[in-house]
């Protein structure tokens, strides 16, 4: 199944998602709303469960190894790979584990945009999102992460569908 | 002359069901082989044809069709207990994880019970047309909220009781019945546990195989049903179910001879891929016409589902 190729969203090498955030600001301004200024993503409240999960996933290093597999699968996926056109793989391979690390209270610095900002204009469907979840599961299988640990991570990421799914 | 007699009622029913089946398949444009939903999150084909567990419909839609997609499933189920055998097949189409239309045909072989009633070879046939609307919530992705997925469903049933029809008529049991149910389904994602609760308003005697209601009680009864499943792996679920049933034919002219019990099962569902799933279960169907066979009917349930 060949998905229609989307026009390139960014120039290669530019910081990804910046153009999107900018577009969102402009759009919000045009609509007369409060401009959605890019806000730094702050760490959510976490506890011992998140700490244990962060350990089980091999801390930042383990997350980095997982992201290496995951990002490669994302970019080459015939279903949803087109969403990532023009984004440098190296950038994603840093941003994704930084973001997850932050969510699990691992204390990493994440300098990317929020999930809402970075996916605002992509018109990602529920079907697209589920495909992404499946690729993450495949990647965790490839990294031999136990199924119970996988589910705990997914449970913390799945609610983000509300910020990511745009149609 | 045989050639000039109209086909027996069950043949007419079969023909009508076959027509409906063709309509269902036509309604699902096969343009997208929808495989976007996560493995097993569409449940399996329940005994009434709607997606769910083995005995109970869940607030999920069958197939792997997700947002804006069509999906279709077909299934074949066999239940074998000490004295009876149920053979069944059916199809379902689902759209947008919102609507599901299902059709199931049950063929119940009464075995020695039929013979004891003077009706050797008696088979009870039931067609079940189902419509389910998933009206709120998300069973899978809202893992930070307690709100389950909710679905409202209707199951329109028609029984062809063959030679038993006059007896059922004498008992005041009708040949048609409608179930209305509300299901709430939640996947506790972090724990890998799925919980379903269903409330079903039904008049069905033995799930419709002995007609609907009786001369003593014709109203719908509100019956609770519960399913619990543990995802052992992405492709493997183990669970238990319990389903309460009305007891409209007890007492009857046969005393407690038509008493019925709740149903329960323990199941394993395995999906080696997104196009096939196999469900095996141990079922307890309680007593079925205890006037003839006082023992509980327990046995094996085996179901094969293919998804498009």
Interface residues (C-beta under 8 A of the other chain):
Chain A: X1 X79 X125 X126 X127 X128 X129 X130 X131 X133 X134 X137 X141 X147 X148 X151 X152 X154 X155 X156 X158 X159 X161 X167
Chain B: X32 X33 X34 X36 X37 X38 X66 X67 X68 X69 X97 X140 X141 X142 X143 X144 X145 X189 X190 X191 X192 X231 X232 X233 X234
